[in-house]
Amino acid sequence: MSIASLKQISLFSILDDQQLLIEIDSHITTTNFMAGEVIIRQGEDGDCLYMIQQGRVEVILEHPSTGTQRLAELTQGDYFGEIALLKVVKRTATVRALTDCHVLMLQRQHLQTVLEKCPALREQLEKTYTARAANHCL
């Protein structure tokens, strides 16, 4: 993947440090999900951050008594899975592909290294978490 492509992910758009972008890029893995496929499931352990390079996903909160509630739709440039990594909790929602998706992944240990080197990224992730929590989009 290119640095320009990485900067299209909203989280990394704030970075100007080329060396850090190169380091992040070296730890990115990619995968594809088919429409309808569950990417992460509420209640599972979280081990990586997901970034949408292509496609659309829906974020679903599963209630045992009332069923499912759709919280959000995310698309190219958006990311998810940060809450389980930041707060060291189980996944707080299920994310399912609405279309075929090409997704970038950054494992927990690599994300932590990047966050130590760039506090601005941690702040950005915390802002996202706060906004999603306020909108019940966990």
Sine and cosine of phi, psi and omega as CSV:
sin_phi,cos_phi,sin_psi,cos_psi,sin_omega,cos_omega
0.00,0.00,0.40,-0.92,-0.02,-1.00
-0.99,-0.14,0.34,-0.94,0.05,-1.00
-0.89,0.46,-0.61,0.79,0.03,-1.00
-0.87,0.49,-0.65,0.76,0.04,-1.00
-0.91,0.41,-0.64,0.77,0.01,-1.00
-0.89,0.45,-0.62,0.78,-0.01,-1.00
-0.94,0.33,-0.21,0.98,0.07,-1.00
-0.98,0.20,-0.21,0.98,0.12,-0.99
-0.98,0.19,0.81,-0.59,-0.13,-0.99
-0.80,0.60,-0.61,0.79,-0.02,-1.00
-0.87,0.48,-0.65,0.76,-0.09,-1.00
-1.00,-0.06,-0.07,1.00,-0.02,-1.00
-0.89,0.45,-0.37,0.93,-0.03,-1.00
-0.99,0.14,-0.20,0.98,-0.08,-1.00
-0.99,0.14,0.72,-0.70,0.11,-0.99
-0.91,-0.41,-0.17,0.98,-0.04,-1.00
-0.97,0.23,0.98,-0.19,-0.05,-1.00
-0.87,0.49,-0.62,0.79,-0.01,-1.00
-0.90,0.44,-0.66,0.75,0.03,-1.00
-0.92,0.40,-0.65,0.76,0.05,-1.00
-0.88,0.47,-0.64,0.76,0.05,-1.00
-0.90,0.44,-0.66,0.75,0.03,-1.00
-0.89,0.45,-0.72,0.69,0.03,-1.00
-0.86,0.52,-0.74,0.67,-0.02,-1.00
-0.84,0.54,-0.58,0.81,-0.03,-1.00
-0.93,0.37,-0.30,0.95,-0.02,-1.00
-0.96,-0.29,-0.04,1.00,0.01,-1.00
-0.97,0.26,0.71,-0.71,0.19,-0.98
-0.89,-0.46,0.34,-0.94,-0.03,-1.00
-0.81,-0.58,0.44,-0.90,0.09,-1.00
-0.43,-0.90,0.25,-0.97,0.03,-1.00
-0.87,-0.49,0.56,-0.83,0.09,-1.00
-0.80,-0.61,0.64,-0.77,0.04,-1.00
-1.00,0.06,0.44,-0.90,0.05,-1.00
-0.79,0.62,0.74,-0.67,0.00,-1.00
1.00,-0.04,-0.23,0.97,-0.03,-1.00
-0.98,0.21,0.68,-0.73,0.06,-1.00
-0.98,0.19,0.78,-0.63,0.00,-1.00
-1.00,-0.05,-0.75,0.66,0.14,-0.99
-0.72,-0.69,0.49,-0.87,-0.03,-1.00
-0.88,-0.48,0.71,-0.70,0.05,-1.00
-0.79,0.61,0.72,-0.69,0.05,-1.00
1.00,-0.08,-0.23,0.97,0.04,-1.00
-0.98,0.18,0.32,-0.95,0.13,-0.99
-0.94,0.35,0.57,-0.82,0.04,-1.00
-0.98,-0.21,0.75,-0.66,-0.02,-1.00
-0.80,-0.60,-0.12,0.99,0.02,-1.00
-0.41,-0.91,0.30,-0.95,0.07,-1.00
-1.00,-0.08,0.68,-0.73,0.01,-1.00
-0.93,-0.36,0.66,-0.76,0.01,-1.00
-0.75,-0.66,0.78,-0.63,-0.08,-1.00
-1.00,0.08,0.89,-0.45,0.08,-1.00
-1.00,-0.03,-0.53,0.85,0.03,-1.00
-0.43,-0.90,0.69,-0.73,0.06,-1.00
0.93,-0.38,-0.07,-1.00,-0.01,-1.00
-0.70,-0.71,0.58,-0.81,0.05,-1.00
-0.76,-0.65,0.32,-0.95,0.12,-0.99
-0.87,-0.49,0.57,-0.82,0.04,-1.00
-0.97,-0.25,0.81,-0.58,-0.11,-0.99
-0.82,-0.58,0.73,-0.69,0.12,-0.99
-0.98,-0.19,0.80,-0.59,-0.04,-1.00
-0.98,-0.19,0.87,-0.49,0.04,-1.00
-0.96,-0.26,0.80,-0.60,-0.01,-1.00
-0.85,0.52,-0.58,0.81,-0.09,-1.00
-1.00,-0.08,-0.48,0.88,-0.10,-1.00
-0.92,-0.39,-0.01,1.00,0.02,-1.00
1.00,-0.04,-0.51,-0.86,-0.08,-1.00
-0.97,-0.25,0.48,-0.88,0.04,-1.00
-0.76,-0.65,0.83,-0.56,0.03,-1.00
-0.98,0.17,0.84,-0.54,-0.06,-1.00
-0.99,-0.12,-0.59,0.81,-0.09,-1.00
-0.28,-0.96,0.29,-0.96,0.18,-0.98
-0.84,-0.54,0.76,-0.65,-0.01,-1.00
-0.89,-0.45,0.48,-0.88,-0.07,-1.00
-0.64,-0.77,-0.18,-0.98,-0.07,-1.00
-0.73,0.68,0.78,-0.63,0.00,-1.00
1.00,-0.08,-0.29,0.96,0.02,-1.00
-0.99,0.12,0.28,-0.96,0.02,-1.00
-0.68,-0.73,0.32,-0.95,0.03,-1.00
-0.41,-0.91,0.24,-0.97,-0.01,-1.00
0.99,-0.11,0.03,1.00,-0.08,-1.00
-0.95,0.31,-0.48,0.88,-0.10,-1.00
-0.90,0.44,-0.73,0.69,-0.01,-1.00
-0.89,0.45,-0.47,0.88,0.00,-1.00
-0.99,0.13,-0.65,0.76,-0.01,-1.00
-0.95,0.32,-0.68,0.74,-0.13,-0.99
-0.98,-0.18,-0.04,1.00,-0.04,-1.00
0.76,0.65,0.85,0.52,0.04,-1.00
-0.79,-0.62,0.17,-0.99,0.10,-1.00
-0.92,0.39,0.34,-0.94,0.05,-1.00
-0.83,0.55,0.74,-0.68,-0.10,-1.00
-1.00,-0.07,-0.10,0.99,0.02,-1.00
-0.40,-0.92,0.26,-0.96,0.11,-0.99
-0.99,-0.13,0.63,-0.78,0.07,-1.00
-0.84,-0.54,0.81,-0.59,-0.05,-1.00
-0.82,-0.57,0.64,-0.77,0.03,-1.00
-0.94,0.33,0.78,-0.62,0.10,-1.00
-1.00,0.04,-0.51,0.86,0.05,-1.00
-0.76,-0.65,0.13,-0.99,0.16,-0.99
-0.87,0.50,0.70,-0.71,-0.11,-0.99
-0.79,-0.62,0.59,-0.81,0.18,-0.98
-0.93,-0.36,0.88,-0.48,-0.16,-0.99
-0.84,-0.55,0.66,-0.75,0.10,-0.99
-0.99,-0.11,0.56,-0.83,-0.01,-1.00
-0.75,-0.66,0.63,-0.78,0.07,-1.00
-0.79,-0.62,0.90,-0.44,-0.05,-1.00
-0.90,0.43,0.45,-0.89,-0.05,-1.00
-0.76,0.65,-0.77,0.63,-0.09,-1.00
-0.90,0.44,-0.59,0.81,0.02,-1.00
-0.96,0.29,-0.62,0.78,0.05,-1.00
-0.89,0.46,-0.69,0.73,0.00,-1.00
-0.87,0.49,-0.66,0.75,0.03,-1.00
-0.88,0.48,-0.69,0.72,0.01,-1.00
-0.91,0.42,-0.67,0.74,-0.02,-1.00
-0.91,0.42,-0.54,0.84,0.07,-1.00
-0.92,0.40,-0.58,0.82,-0.02,-1.00
-0.99,0.14,-0.38,0.92,-0.08,-1.00
-0.67,-0.74,1.00,0.05,0.00,-1.00
-0.85,0.53,-0.44,0.90,0.02,-1.00
-0.89,0.46,-0.55,0.83,0.05,-1.00
-0.93,0.36,-0.65,0.76,0.06,-1.00
-0.87,0.50,-0.70,0.72,0.02,-1.00
-0.86,0.51,-0.67,0.75,0.01,-1.00
-0.90,0.44,-0.69,0.72,0.04,-1.00
-0.90,0.44,-0.64,0.77,0.03,-1.00
-0.90,0.44,-0.63,0.77,0.04,-1.00
-0.90,0.44,-0.67,0.74,0.03,-1.00
-0.88,0.47,-0.72,0.69,0.02,-1.00
-0.85,0.52,-0.73,0.68,-0.02,-1.00
-0.88,0.48,-0.70,0.71,0.00,-1.00
-0.90,0.43,-0.67,0.74,0.00,-1.00
-0.93,0.37,-0.62,0.79,0.03,-1.00
-0.90,0.43,-0.66,0.75,0.00,-1.00
-0.90,0.44,-0.51,0.86,0.00,-1.00
-0.99,-0.15,0.23,0.97,-0.04,-1.00
0.84,0.54,0.45,0.89,0.01,-1.00
-0.99,-0.17,0.84,0.54,-0.01,-1.00
-1.00,0.06,0.00,0.00,0.00,0.00
